[in-house]
Amino acid sequence: MAYEEKPDSGVLFPNSRKQKDTHPDYTGRGNYGGVEFEISAWKRVSPSGQPRLSIAFKKPYVKPSRPADDIGDNWW
């Protein structure tokens, strides 16, 4: 059985594809009020020296689909 997130919750995993400091340390998915979103988080240190996570939310990436009739004459 596939993992299914509970309503109004999310999950973060360490970002195994991080290549630059600007890439998030953690990535994941969540939902709130039935709206799906992607989560990114970066490990930071507050001005007082306390560790914290900076979090960003965005709409999930949807790979654009290419209509069958848009292939063109020379598709091979």
C-alpha positions in Angstrom: 0.0 0.0 0.0 1.4 3.4 -1.0 2.1 6.0 1.6 -0.7 8.6 1.9 -0.3 11.9 3.8 -2.8 12.7 6.5 -4.9 15.8 5.9 -3.3 19.1 6.9 0.2 17.6 7.3 3.4 17.1 5.4 6.7 15.3 5.3 10.4 16.4 4.8 13.4 14.3 3.7 17.1 15.3 3.5 17.8 16.6 0.0 20.1 14.0 -1.5 20.4 16.1 -4.7 21.7 19.2 -3.0 24.6 20.6 -5.1 24.8 24.3 -4.0 24.3 26.2 -0.8 21.2 27.8 -2.3 19.5 24.4 -2.7 17.3 23.3 0.2 18.6 21.0 2.9 15.2 19.2 3.1 12.4 18.8 0.6 9.0 17.2 0.7 5.3 17.5 0.1 2.3 18.4 2.1 -1.3 19.5 2.0 -3.5 22.0 3.9 -7.2 22.3 3.4 -7.0 19.8 0.5 -4.4 21.9 -1.4 -1.2 20.0 -2.3 2.2 21.8 -2.1 5.9 21.2 -2.2 8.0 22.1 0.9 11.6 23.2 0.9 13.6 23.9 4.1 17.1 25.3 4.8 19.1 25.0 8.0 19.9 28.5 9.3 21.1 30.1 12.5 19.2 33.0 14.0 21.0 36.3 15.0 21.0 35.1 18.6 22.8 31.8 17.6 19.8 29.5 17.8 19.4 26.9 15.0 16.2 27.2 12.9 14.6 26.1 9.7 13.6 28.5 7.0 10.7 27.0 5.0 9.2 27.8 1.6 6.0 26.4 0.0 5.1 26.3 -3.6 2.6 24.6 -6.0 3.7 21.1 -7.0 5.6 20.8 -10.3 3.5 19.4 -13.1 5.4 18.1 -16.1 3.9 19.8 -19.2 2.2 17.3 -21.5 2.7 17.4 -25.2 -0.5 17.0 -27.2 -0.4 14.1 -29.7 -1.3 16.3 -32.6 1.6 18.6 -31.8 4.3 16.1 -32.8 4.7 17.5 -36.3 5.6 15.9 -39.6 9.1 14.8 -38.8 8.6 13.1 -35.4 10.9 10.2 -36.1 
